[in-house]
Amino acid sequence: MVAISYLTQIEFGAGVLSELSGLLLAQCIKKPLLVTDKGLVATGIVDRVMAELTASDNVPVFDGTPSNPTETAVLKALQLYRSSECDGVLAVGGGSSIDLAKAIALLATHEAPLAQYAAIEGGVAKIGPVAPMVAVPTTSGTGSEVGRATLITLQDGRKLGLISPHLIPKVALCDPDLTMGLPSGLTAATGLDAISHCIETYLSPRVNPVAEAIALDGLERAVGAIEIAVLNGADKSARWELMMASLQGGLTFQKGLGAIHSLSHPLGALKYVNLHHGTINAILLPPVLDFNEPVCVEKYARIKKRLGLSPDQSLSRFFADLNARLGLPATLKEVGLREGDLLTIAEAAVLDHSTPTNPRPCTADDFLALLKSVY
């Protein structure tokens, strides 16, 4: 087991799930609302978590988390939280469940609506202490278990980020054993999500050498383990490395993200198609790398050296080839995006909270060109 103190309490290691009950009590959580999704319930993982809880028969479960969390789901879960007289939130699942749990914890102590707390609406300063949260990730991708943001699709259709140190879970319980049954396709998509986090935070112009070191280490781990984990989902070492890389990507969010996420956030808000966040990031990674290269020459050289690439190798080509080997789609058309939505997405990306920390300024025309290049 590895104990880490950076931003929040992290318990990491195979079998660490057994410490869950004690960790909840240490946060004075006697009756948590367990937030998850129906797919995870079907796998039996939620039952494994419940088995670790004292008086588990008294723990309410909200399993209505959508793949892209919505304000509607937050309000429904909040009603259960209040009617059950809960005193904290236990998030079990991928980034969607953890993000939903953060919004529930926020509204448990703050007045609705959620829109007033969005970063682009000046809401960061409005967020104070929230209900205590413990996060148990079951995928290796989002890093949301140590992230200060939650992405919620509001009732007006916008997918906005709520950002505050108060939204970081009090404890992140990271047990790689919980990812052993993850399907290969989901392993690939979530793994590319972690890779995109490490790359974008490293390239962000904000100064944070500690976060940059973590991002580079996480990137190396993820690239080295992802193909092994996809080919053999029972490889414990690869699962450990991927979960650590995912965690590290989340630990670097303090630097901000970039154009990949500026685009993937409004894409994830579309209602006529259910776009997986990690898959979108994988598609967008190569063109965004090409776009940013002129202003990131030194950092690209460091990334290449860390990944064992020659100085003349193309980073965008490297990751495009990795996507292909993993069986991930290469275009947005393949995942169901309508061409008529490209301009709307580009315009929304300009306003996204990740845009200011892309290393190269992006206009709506730049975003549109990026989208067209992979449509």
Backbone hydrogen bonds in HBPLUS format (Angstrom, degrees):
<---DONOR---> <-ACCEPTOR-->    atom                        ^
c    i                          cat <-CA-CA->   ^        H-A-AA   ^      H-
h    n   atom  resd res      DA  || num        DHA   H-A  angle D-A-AA Bond
n    s   type  num  typ     dist DA aas  dist angle  dist       angle   num
A0002-VAL N   A0012-PHE O   2.78 MM  10  5.22 167.7  1.80 158.4 162.8     1
A0012-PHE N   A0002-VAL O   3.17 MM  10  5.22 157.9  2.23 154.3 158.2     2
A0004-ILE N   A0010-ILE O   3.38 MM   6  5.35 168.2  2.40 143.6 147.0     3
A0010-ILE N   A0004-ILE O   3.29 MM   6  5.35 151.0  2.38 165.1 162.9     4
A0172-ALA N   A0009-GLN O   2.87 MM 163  6.32 156.2  1.93 156.9 164.9     5
A0011-GLU N   A0172-ALA O   2.90 MM 161  6.24 166.9  1.92 161.9 165.3     6
A0174-CYS N   A0011-GLU O   2.78 MM 163  6.05 160.0  1.82 164.1 170.6     7
A0013-GLY N   A0174-CYS O   3.01 MM 161  6.46 159.3  2.05 165.3 167.7     8
A0016-VAL N   A0013-GLY O   3.17 MM   3  5.50 161.7  2.21 132.6 130.7     9
A0018-SER N   A0015-GLY O   3.26 MM   3  6.22 169.7  2.27 124.9 126.3    10
A0019-GLU N   A0016-VAL O   2.96 MM   3  5.70 169.2  1.97 123.3 126.9    11
A0020-LEU N   A0017-LEU O   3.02 MM   3  5.47 167.8  2.04 122.7 124.4    12
A0023-LEU N   A0019-GLU O   3.07 MM   4  6.27 154.1  2.14 155.3 163.5    13
A0023-LEU N   A0020-LEU O   3.08 MM   3  5.12 116.8  2.50  97.1 112.9    14
A0024-LEU N   A0020-LEU O   2.98 MM   4  6.25 155.5  2.04 159.5 165.6    15
A0025-LEU N   A0021-SER O   3.14 MM   4  6.41 163.3  2.17 148.8 152.9    16
A0026-ALA N   A0022-GLY O   2.96 MM   4  6.13 147.1  2.07 141.3 150.5    17
A0027-GLN N   A0024-LEU O   3.04 MM   3  5.25 139.1  2.22 100.9 112.6    18
A0029-ILE N   A0024-LEU O   2.93 MM   5  5.17 164.0  1.96 147.5 144.6    19
A0028-CYS N   A0025-LEU O   2.86 MM   3  4.77 157.6  1.91 107.3 110.9    20
A0087-ASP N   A0031-LYS O   3.00 MM  56  5.70 155.2  2.07 138.8 146.3    21
A0033-LEU N   A0088-GLY O   2.95 MM  55  6.43 149.4  2.05 142.0 147.4    22
A0090-LEU N   A0033-LEU O   2.92 MM  57  5.89 174.0  1.92 141.7 143.0    23
A0034-LEU N   A0060-PRO O   3.00 MM  26  6.27 168.0  2.02 166.4 162.4    24
A0062-PHE N   A0034-LEU O   2.80 MM  28  6.10 169.3  1.81 167.2 170.4    25
A0035-VAL N   A0090-LEU O   2.82 MM  55  6.09 160.4  1.86 150.9 157.0    26
A0092-VAL N   A0035-VAL O   2.93 MM  57  6.07 174.3  1.93 168.0 167.3    27
A0036-THR N   A0062-PHE O   2.87 MM  26  6.18 165.1  1.90 165.7 165.9    28
A0041-VAL N   A0037-ASP O   3.13 MM   4  6.48 153.0  2.21 149.2 157.4    29
A0042-ALA N   A0038-LYS O   3.04 MM   4  6.31 152.9  2.12 147.7 154.0    30
A0043-THR N   A0040-LEU O   3.13 MM   3  5.16 134.8  2.35  96.1 108.3    31
A0044-GLY N   A0041-VAL O   3.19 MM   3  5.55 152.5  2.27 108.5 116.4    32
A0048-ARG N   A0044-GLY O   3.15 MM   4  6.52 147.0  2.26 143.0 152.0    33
A0048-ARG N   A0045-ILE O   3.02 MM   3  4.98 117.1  2.43  92.9 108.7    34
A0049-VAL N   A0045-ILE O   2.98 MM   4  6.37 150.6  2.07 149.0 157.1    35
A0050-MET N   A0046-VAL O   2.83 MM   4  6.08 164.2  1.86 152.6 157.1    36
A0051-ALA N   A0047-ASP O   2.96 MM   4  6.10 144.6  2.09 141.6 150.5    37
A0052-GLU N   A0049-VAL O   2.97 MM   3  5.41 149.5  2.07 109.5 118.8    38
A0053-LEU N   A0050-MET O   3.04 MM   3  5.27 160.3  2.08 108.9 115.3    39
A0058-ASN N   A0055-ALA O   2.96 MM   3  5.64 162.6  1.99 119.3 124.7    40
A0059-VAL N   A0056-SER O   3.11 MM   3  5.20 167.5  2.13 112.1 113.0    41
A0153-THR N   A0069-PRO O   2.85 MM  84  6.18 174.4  1.85 151.1 152.7    42
A0074-VAL N   A0070-THR O   3.09 MM   4  6.42 154.2  2.16 144.9 152.6    43
A0071-GLU N   A0153-THR O   2.90 MM  82  6.06 151.3  1.98 153.0 148.3    44
A0075-LEU N   A0071-GLU O   2.99 MM   4  6.25 161.9  2.03 154.0 156.9    45
A0076-LYS N   A0072-THR O   3.11 MM   4  6.34 151.7  2.19 143.3 151.2    46
A0077-ALA N   A0073-ALA O   2.93 MM   4  6.13 161.6  1.96 152.2 156.7    47
A0078-LEU N   A0074-VAL O   2.83 MM   4  6.00 152.5  1.91 148.0 156.7    48
A0079-GLN N   A0075-LEU O   3.12 MM   4  6.28 146.0  2.24 137.4 144.8    49
A0080-LEU N   A0076-LYS O   3.38 MM   4  6.77 151.1  2.47 139.7 146.1    50
A0080-LEU N   A0077-ALA O   3.07 MM   3  5.13 116.1  2.49  95.8 110.8    51
A0081-TYR N   A0077-ALA O   2.86 MM   4  6.19 156.3  1.92 151.5 159.0    52
A0082-ARG N   A0078-LEU O   2.96 MM   4  6.19 160.0  2.00 150.7 154.3    53
A0083-SER N   A0079-GLN O   2.93 MM   4  6.06 165.7  1.95 149.2 153.8    54
A0084-SER N   A0080-LEU O   2.95 MM   4  5.87 143.6  2.09 143.4 151.6    55
A0086-CYS N   A0081-TYR O   3.04 MM   5  5.36 179.1  2.04 163.3 163.6    56
A0085-GLU N   A0082-ARG O   3.08 MM   3  4.98 155.9  2.14 100.4 107.9    57
A0089-VAL N   A0132-PRO O   2.90 MM  43  6.36 158.2  1.95 157.1 164.4    58
A0134-VAL N   A0089-VAL O   2.96 MM  45  6.45 151.6  2.04 157.8 167.0    59
A0091-ALA N   A0134-VAL O   2.91 MM  43  6.29 154.3  1.97 157.4 164.7    60
A0136-VAL N   A0091-ALA O   2.71 MM  45  5.92 158.1  1.76 160.7 168.5    61
A0093-GLY N   A0136-VAL O   3.14 MM  43  6.53 157.9  2.19 149.7 155.3    62
A0138-THR N   A0093-GLY O   2.95 MM  45  4.79 143.9  2.09 111.2 115.9    63
A0098-ILE N   A0094-GLY O   3.22 MM   4  6.48 165.7  2.24 154.9 159.3    64
A0099-ASP N   A0095-GLY O   2.79 MM   4  5.80 159.0  1.83 146.7 152.9    65
A0100-LEU N   A0096-SER O   2.93 MM   4  6.08 160.2  1.97 146.7 152.6    66
A0101-ALA N   A0097-SER O   2.92 MM   4  6.08 156.0  1.98 143.0 149.9    67
A0102-LYS N   A0098-ILE O   3.05 MM   4  6.33 149.0  2.15 144.4 151.9    68
A0103-ALA N   A0099-ASP O   3.22 MM   4  6.58 157.3  2.27 149.7 154.5    69
A0104-ILE N   A0100-LEU O   2.99 MM   4  6.31 152.1  2.07 150.4 158.8    70
A0105-ALA N   A0101-ALA O   2.89 MM   4  6.13 163.5  1.92 152.1 156.2    71
A0106-LEU N   A0102-LYS O   2.93 MM   4  6.17 144.9  2.06 142.1 152.1    72
A0107-LEU N   A0103-ALA O   3.03 MM   4  6.29 168.0  2.05 150.5 151.9    73
A0108-ALA N   A0104-ILE O   2.91 MM   4  6.05 127.1  2.19 143.4 158.2    74
A0131-ALA N   A0105-ALA O   3.21 MM  26  4.69 169.9  2.22 123.5 121.7    75
A0109-THR N   A0106-LEU O   3.10 MM   3  5.71 156.8  2.15 112.3 119.1    76
A0110-HIS N   A0106-LEU O   2.92 MM   4  5.91 116.8  2.33 138.2 155.5    77
A0117-TYR N   A0114-LEU O   2.85 MM   3  5.63 164.4  1.87 129.2 134.4    78
A0118-ALA N   A0115-ALA O   3.16 MM   3  5.38 168.2  2.17 112.1 115.7    79
A0121-GLU N   A0118-ALA O   3.02 MM   3  5.23 149.6  2.12 105.3 114.9    80
A0123-GLY N   A0118-ALA O   2.89 MM   5  4.92 152.8  1.96 145.4 142.6    81
A0119-ALA N   A0161-GLY O   2.83 MM  42  5.97 171.1  1.83 168.7 167.6    82
A0122-GLY N   A0119-ALA O   3.08 MM   3  5.27 157.8  2.13 113.9 114.8    83
A0126-LYS N   A0123-GLY O   3.00 MM   3  5.18 143.9  2.14 105.1 116.3    84
A0127-ILE N   A0124-VAL O   3.30 MM   3  5.79 165.8  2.32 113.2 117.4    85
A0170-LYS N   A0133-MET O   2.85 MM  37  5.51 131.5  2.09 136.2 147.6    86
A0135-ALA N   A0171-VAL O   2.92 MM  36  6.32 166.3  1.94 165.7 167.4    87
A0173-LEU N   A0135-ALA O   2.86 MM  38  6.12 166.0  1.88 168.6 173.3    88
A0146-VAL N   A0143-GLY O   3.09 MM   3  5.98 170.0  2.10 125.3 128.2    89
A0147-GLY N   A0144-SER O   3.17 MM   3  4.57 157.4  2.22  92.4  99.4    90
A0164-SER N   A0148-ARG O   2.90 MM  16  5.33 166.4  1.92 152.3 155.3    91
A0150-THR N   A0162-LEU O   2.93 MM  12  5.32 140.9  2.08 142.0 154.3    92
A0162-LEU N   A0150-THR O   2.89 MM  12  5.32 163.2  1.92 154.4 159.7    93
A0152-ILE N   A0160-LEU O   3.07 MM   8  5.69 161.8  2.11 158.5 156.0    94
A0160-LEU N   A0152-ILE O   3.03 MM   8  5.69 149.5  2.13 153.9 144.6    95
A0154-LEU N   A0158-ARG O   2.70 MM   4  5.44 157.6  1.75 169.9 161.8    96
A0157-GLY N   A0154-LEU O   2.95 MM   3  5.39 161.2  1.98 116.9 120.1    97
A0167-LEU N   A0164-SER O   2.97 MM   3  5.46 159.0  2.02 114.1 120.6    98
A0168-ILE N   A0165-PRO O   3.20 MM   3  5.59 166.4  2.22 111.1 115.2    99
A0178-LEU N   A0175-ASP O   2.96 MM   3  5.83 160.2  2.00 128.0 132.6   100
A0179-THR N   A0176-PRO O   3.00 MM   3  5.51 163.9  2.02 116.3 121.6   101
A0180-MET N   A0177-ASP O   3.29 MM   3  5.40 168.0  2.31 107.9 111.1   102
A0182-LEU N   A0179-THR O   3.12 MM   3  5.35 167.7  2.14 115.7 118.6   103
A0187-THR N   A0183-PRO O   2.86 MM   4  6.08 150.7  1.95 152.3 162.1   104
A0188-ALA N   A0184-SER O   2.94 MM   4  6.17 155.9  1.99 149.3 154.6   105
A0189-ALA N   A0185-GLY O   3.05 MM   4  6.29 166.6  2.07 147.0 150.3   106
A0190-THR N   A0186-LEU O   2.93 MM   4  5.91 168.5  1.94 147.8 151.7   107
A0191-GLY N   A0187-THR O   2.93 MM   4  5.83 147.1  2.04 136.5 146.5   108
A0192-LEU N   A0188-ALA O   2.99 MM   4  6.24 150.7  2.07 147.1 154.0   109
A0193-ASP N   A0189-ALA O   3.11 MM   4  6.37 139.5  2.28 136.6 147.8   110
A0194-ALA N   A0190-THR O   3.10 MM   4  6.50 153.6  2.17 147.1 152.1   111
A0195-ILE N   A0191-GLY O   3.00 MM   4  6.33 154.9  2.07 143.7 151.0   112
A0196-SER N   A0192-LEU O   2.84 MM   4  6.02 158.1  1.89 146.6 151.8   113
A0197-HIS N   A0193-ASP O   3.03 MM   4  6.32 148.6  2.13 146.2 154.7   114
A0198-CYS N   A0194-ALA O   3.03 MM   4  6.34 163.6  2.06 153.1 156.6   115
A0199-ILE N   A0195-ILE O   2.98 MM   4  6.20 163.4  2.01 153.9 158.5   116
A0200-GLU N   A0196-SER O   2.90 MM   4  5.91 168.2  1.91 146.8 150.9   117
A0201-THR N   A0197-HIS O   2.99 MM   4  5.95 164.9  2.01 149.1 153.8   118
A0202-TYR N   A0198-CYS O   3.13 MM   4  6.05 150.5  2.22 134.4 142.8   119
A0203-LEU N   A0199-ILE O   2.99 MM   4  6.20 153.1  2.07 150.1 157.1   120
A0204-SER N   A0200-GLU O   3.01 MM   4  6.10 125.2  2.32 138.6 151.9   121
A0212-GLU N   A0208-ASN O   3.01 MM   4  6.31 155.4  2.08 153.5 161.4   122
A0213-ALA N   A0209-PRO O   3.00 MM   4  6.20 155.1  2.06 147.3 152.5   123
A0214-ILE N   A0210-VAL O   3.11 MM   4  6.41 157.3  2.16 147.7 153.9   124
A0215-ALA N   A0211-ALA O   2.85 MM   4  6.07 156.2  1.90 149.2 156.1   125
A0216-LEU N   A0212-GLU O   3.03 MM   4  6.26 161.6  2.06 151.0 154.4   126
A0217-ASP N   A0213-ALA O   3.12 MM   4  6.30 160.5  2.16 145.1 150.6   127
A0218-GLY N   A0214-ILE O   2.86 MM   4  6.06 161.2  1.89 152.2 157.9   128
A0219-LEU N   A0215-ALA O   2.89 MM   4  6.06 156.7  1.95 148.1 154.5   129
A0220-GLU N   A0216-LEU O   3.07 MM   4  6.28 162.8  2.10 147.8 151.6   130
A0221-ARG N   A0217-ASP O   3.05 MM   4  6.30 159.8  2.09 149.3 154.8   131
A0222-ALA N   A0218-GLY O   2.91 MM   4  6.10 166.2  1.93 154.0 157.7   132
A0223-VAL N   A0219-LEU O   2.98 MM   4  6.11 174.0  1.98 157.2 158.8   133
A0224-GLY N   A0220-GLU O   3.06 MM   4  6.07 153.2  2.13 141.2 149.0   134
A0225-ALA N   A0221-ARG O   3.02 MM   4  6.14 132.4  2.26 143.8 155.5   135
A0225-ALA N   A0222-ALA O   3.21 MM   3  5.26 135.6  2.42  97.0 108.7   136
A0226-ILE N   A0222-ALA O   2.95 MM   4  5.70 152.5  2.03 158.2 161.2   137
A0229-ALA N   A0225-ALA O   2.97 MM   4  6.16 165.0  1.99 162.4 166.8   138
A0230-VAL N   A0226-ILE O   2.97 MM   4  6.15 151.3  2.06 147.4 155.2   139
A0231-LEU N   A0227-GLU O   3.03 MM   4  6.13 158.3  2.08 143.5 148.9   140
A0232-ASN N   A0228-ILE O   2.81 MM   4  5.88 152.8  1.88 150.2 158.7   141
A0235-ASP N   A0232-ASN O   3.08 MM   3  5.72 161.3  2.12 125.9 126.3   142
A0239-ARG N   A0235-ASP O   3.04 MM   4  6.28 160.5  2.08 154.4 160.5   143
A0240-TRP N   A0236-LYS O   2.92 MM   4  6.10 152.8  2.00 145.8 153.1   144
A0241-GLU N   A0237-SER O   2.96 MM   4  6.23 163.3  1.98 150.9 155.0   145
A0242-LEU N   A0238-ALA O   2.92 MM   4  6.12 161.2  1.95 151.0 155.9   146
A0243-MET N   A0239-ARG O   3.03 MM   4  6.16 160.7  2.07 145.5 150.7   147
A0244-MET N   A0240-TRP O   2.96 MM   4  6.17 155.6  2.02 149.0 156.2   148
A0245-ALA N   A0241-GLU O   2.88 MM   4  6.10 156.5  1.93 147.3 154.2   149
A0246-SER N   A0242-LEU O   2.90 MM   4  6.10 155.3  1.96 147.4 154.0   150
A0247-LEU N   A0243-MET O   2.96 MM   4  6.15 160.2  2.00 145.7 150.9   151
A0248-GLN N   A0244-MET O   2.84 MM   4  6.10 157.9  1.89 149.7 156.1   152
A0249-GLY N   A0245-ALA O   2.91 MM   4  6.16 152.8  1.98 146.5 153.5   153
A0250-GLY N   A0246-SER O   3.14 MM   4  6.47 151.5  2.22 144.9 152.0   154
A0250-GLY N   A0247-LEU O   3.08 MM   3  5.14 117.2  2.49  95.3 110.3   155
A0251-LEU N   A0247-LEU O   2.93 MM   4  6.27 144.1  2.07 145.5 156.5   156
A0252-THR N   A0249-GLY O   3.31 MM   3  5.42 149.6  2.41  98.2 106.8   157
A0253-PHE N   A0250-GLY O   3.26 MM   3  5.41 169.6  2.27 109.0 111.8   158
A0255-LYS N   A0252-THR O   3.03 MM   3  6.06 172.6  2.04 131.9 133.3   159
A0256-GLY N   A0253-PHE O   2.87 MM   3  5.24 154.2  1.94 113.2 121.6   160
A0261-HIS N   A0258-GLY O   3.07 MM   3  5.75 119.3  2.45 116.3 127.8   161
A0262-SER N   A0258-GLY O   2.98 MM   4  6.20 147.1  2.09 144.5 153.9   162
A0263-LEU N   A0259-ALA O   3.15 MM   4  6.24 147.0  2.26 142.7 147.6   163
A0264-SER N   A0260-ILE O   2.92 MM   4  6.15 157.0  1.97 144.1 151.8   164
A0265-HIS N   A0261-HIS O   3.05 MM   4  5.78 153.2  2.12 140.8 144.0   165
A0267-LEU N   A0263-LEU O   3.16 MM   4  6.27 154.9  2.23 148.8 156.5   166
A0268-GLY N   A0264-SER O   2.91 MM   4  5.91 146.2  2.02 138.5 146.3   167
A0269-ALA N   A0266-PRO O   3.16 MM   3  5.10 148.3  2.26  96.5 106.0   168
A0270-LEU N   A0267-LEU O   3.30 MM   3  5.71 164.4  2.33 110.2 114.8   169
A0280-ILE N   A0276-HIS O   3.01 MM   4  6.30 162.6  2.04 160.6 165.4   170
A0281-ASN N   A0277-HIS O   3.00 MM   4  6.25 162.2  2.03 151.5 156.6   171
A0282-ALA N   A0278-GLY O   2.96 MM   4  6.19 150.4  2.05 144.0 151.9   172
A0283-ILE N   A0279-THR O   3.10 MM   4  6.41 156.0  2.16 149.2 154.7   173
A0284-LEU N   A0280-ILE O   2.99 MM   4  6.24 157.4  2.04 153.7 160.1   174
A0285-LEU N   A0281-ASN O   2.91 MM   4  5.86 135.1  2.11 145.8 156.1   175
A0288-VAL N   A0284-LEU O   3.15 MM   4  6.19 163.6  2.18 162.1 167.2   176
A0289-LEU N   A0285-LEU O   2.98 MM   4  6.10 152.6  2.06 153.3 160.9   177
A0290-ASP N   A0286-PRO O   3.10 MM   4  6.42 155.8  2.16 150.7 156.7   178
A0291-PHE N   A0287-PRO O   2.95 MM   4  6.20 156.7  2.00 145.9 152.5   179
A0292-ASN N   A0288-VAL O   2.97 MM   4  6.15 158.1  2.02 151.3 155.4   180
A0293-GLU N   A0289-LEU O   3.11 MM   4  5.99 130.4  2.37 141.6 152.6   181
A0295-VAL N   A0292-ASN O   3.10 MM   3  5.90 147.7  2.21 126.1 133.6   182
A0296-CYS N   A0293-GLU O   3.06 MM   3  5.08 166.8  2.08 112.7 116.9   183
A0300-TYR N   A0296-CYS O   2.83 MM   4  5.95 158.6  1.88 161.9 168.4   184
A0301-ALA N   A0297-VAL O   3.08 MM   4  6.29 151.7  2.16 143.5 150.9   185
A0302-ARG N   A0298-GLU O   3.10 MM   4  6.46 149.5  2.19 143.6 151.5   186
A0303-ILE N   A0299-LYS O   2.95 MM   4  6.24 157.8  2.00 149.4 155.3   187
A0304-LYS N   A0300-TYR O   2.92 MM   4  6.15 166.0  1.94 153.8 157.2   188
A0305-LYS N   A0301-ALA O   3.01 MM   4  6.19 159.6  2.06 144.4 150.0   189
A0306-ARG N   A0302-ARG O   2.92 MM   4  6.11 157.6  1.97 147.7 154.0   190
A0307-LEU N   A0303-ILE O   2.94 MM   4  6.18 145.9  2.05 149.3 158.8   191
A0309-LEU N   A0304-LYS O   2.77 MM   5  4.82 161.1  1.81 150.4 148.0   192
A0308-GLY N   A0305-LYS O   3.21 MM   3  5.08 157.5  2.26  98.9 105.5   193
A0313-GLN N   A0310-SER O   3.05 MM   3  5.43 165.0  2.07 116.7 121.5   194
A0318-PHE N   A0314-SER O   2.96 MM   4  6.15 152.4  2.04 143.4 151.5   195
A0319-PHE N   A0315-LEU O   3.04 MM   4  6.35 160.5  2.08 154.8 157.7   196
A0320-ALA N   A0316-SER O   2.92 MM   4  6.07 148.8  2.02 143.2 152.7   197
A0321-ASP N   A0317-ARG O   2.92 MM   4  6.05 158.6  1.96 148.4 153.4   198
A0322-LEU N   A0318-PHE O   3.00 MM   4  6.26 147.9  2.11 137.6 147.1   199
A0323-ASN N   A0319-PHE O   2.91 MM   4  6.07 161.7  1.94 145.2 149.5   200
A0324-ALA N   A0320-ALA O   3.07 MM   4  6.32 154.6  2.14 142.5 149.3   201
A0325-ARG N   A0321-ASP O   2.95 MM   4  6.24 158.8  1.99 150.0 155.2   202
A0326-LEU N   A0322-LEU O   3.02 MM   4  6.24 144.1  2.16 146.9 156.8   203
A0328-LEU N   A0323-ASN O   2.98 MM   5  5.23 161.8  2.01 156.4 152.1   204
A0327-GLY N   A0324-ALA O   3.06 MM   3  5.10 155.7  2.12 102.1 109.8   205
A0332-LEU N   A0374-VAL O   2.78 MM  42  6.19 154.1  1.84 155.7 164.5   206
A0335-VAL N   A0332-LEU O   3.23 MM   3  5.38 136.3  2.43  97.5 108.4   207
A0337-LEU N   A0332-LEU O   3.19 MM   5  5.71 162.5  2.22 153.1 147.7   208
A0336-GLY N   A0333-LYS O   3.12 MM   3  5.24 163.4  2.15 106.8 111.5   209
A0341-ASP N   A0338-ARG O   3.01 MM   3  5.63 164.6  2.03 118.6 123.6   210
A0342-LEU N   A0339-GLU O   3.18 MM   3  5.64 171.0  2.19 117.8 120.6   211
A0345-ILE N   A0341-ASP O   3.01 MM   4  6.20 161.7  2.04 158.8 163.7   212
A0346-ALA N   A0342-LEU O   2.94 MM   4  6.17 159.2  1.98 150.2 156.3   213
A0347-GLU N   A0343-LEU O   2.93 MM   4  6.18 159.3  1.97 153.1 158.0   214
A0348-ALA N   A0344-THR O   3.03 MM   4  6.24 151.3  2.11 143.3 151.2   215
A0349-ALA N   A0345-ILE O   2.91 MM   4  6.11 147.2  2.02 147.6 156.8   216
A0351-LEU N   A0348-ALA O   3.12 MM   3  5.51 134.7  2.33 106.5 117.3   217
A0352-ASP N   A0349-ALA O   3.09 MM   3  5.02 152.2  2.17 100.7 109.3   218
A0355-THR N   A0352-ASP O   3.21 MM   3  5.69 154.8  2.28 112.9 119.6   219
A0357-THR N   A0354-SER O   3.26 MM   3  5.81 145.5  2.39 112.2 121.0   220
A0358-ASN N   A0355-THR O   3.14 MM   3  5.44 170.5  2.15 116.3 117.5   221
A0367-PHE N   A0363-THR O   3.00 MM   4  6.35 164.0  2.03 155.0 158.2   222
A0368-LEU N   A0364-ALA O   2.90 MM   4  6.07 156.4  1.95 146.1 153.1   223
A0369-ALA N   A0365-ASP O   2.95 MM   4  6.14 155.2  2.01 144.7 151.0   224
A0370-LEU N   A0366-ASP O   2.97 MM   4  6.27 152.7  2.05 148.8 156.5   225
A0371-LEU N   A0367-PHE O   2.96 MM   4  6.25 160.7  2.00 151.8 156.5   226
A0372-LYS N   A0368-LEU O   2.91 MM   4  6.14 162.3  1.94 151.0 156.1   227
A0373-SER N   A0369-ALA O   3.00 MM   4  6.10 143.5  2.13 140.8 150.1   228
A0374-VAL N   A0371-LEU O   3.19 MM   3  5.61 150.3  2.28 107.1 115.1   229
A0375-TYR N   A0372-LYS O   3.29 MM   3  4.96 171.7  2.30 102.6 102.5   230
